[in-house]
């Protein structure tokens, strides 16, 4: 990973949305809900006040309108503050 987050920031990548429902109905691109589940790709060192609770490889749920979307080497990533991560999926 060439992006190194600073402070309590985390670099995540959204996981792909499901394109069919459980009953087999194919959803067009606009009807699909944007996923709020992502994989953690890089974690900042934290700060004196904030200890980092996520690790690289975790799948997390993040706030819907949080973070900054960036493009690097043709891929899209989101940089969020750890406080915008709501849960780690087990």
N, C-alpha and C positions, 0 to 999 in steps of 0.2 A: 504494500500500500504506500503510495507516494504522498498521500495527504496525511499530515500529522496534526491532529487537533490540539489546540492549546487549552489550558485550564480544565474546566469541567465539561468540555464539549466532546461529542461523540459523532463519528461518521457512520451513517447507516445507508443501506440500500433497500428500497422497497422490494418486497417479494411479489411475484406475479399474481394478479387477480385470477380467480376461477372464472373460466369462460362459459361454463355450462352449470345449470342448476342441478340439484340432486335428482330432479325428475327428468333431466335430459334436455331441458330447454336451453338453446344456445343464446347467450346474451350479446347484443351488438355492443361495440366499443363504448358508446355513450351511456348505455344502461348499466354498465358495470360500475360498482362502487369502488372508489379508489381504496386500495388496501392501506390499513394503518399498521400493518405488521411488516417489520423489516429485520434485516440481519445486521448485526454490529460488525463493522469492518475495521475500525480503529477507535481507540479510546485515549483521551487526553490524560495527563498525569494527575489531574485533580488540583485542589488548592488546599490551603491550611484549613479552610472552613468546610470543604466538600471532599469527602472520601468517595472514590469511584466505586460504584456497586455493580456495574456491567462489565462484561469481558468480551473480547473479540470472539465471534462465533455465536453469541447469544441471539435468540430471536426475541424481539421486543415489540410491544405495542406502544405507539407514540401518539401525542396529541395531534389532532387533525390538521390544524393550521400552524404548526410549529416548524421551526428550522428554516434554513436557507438552502435552496436547491442550487447545486453547482454541477457543471459538466467538466470532466477531466479525462483526457485520453479517450473521448468518444463515449464515456459512460456517465450516467446521471447518479449523483449521490445527494444526500441531505445531511447537513451538519446541524445537529441539535444540541441544546444544553441538556445535561443529564436530568434536570428537573422536569423536562418535557417528555421524558420516558415514563410511561405510566406503569408498566409491568414487564417482567421477564417471563417468557413462555417456557414451561418446563418440558 
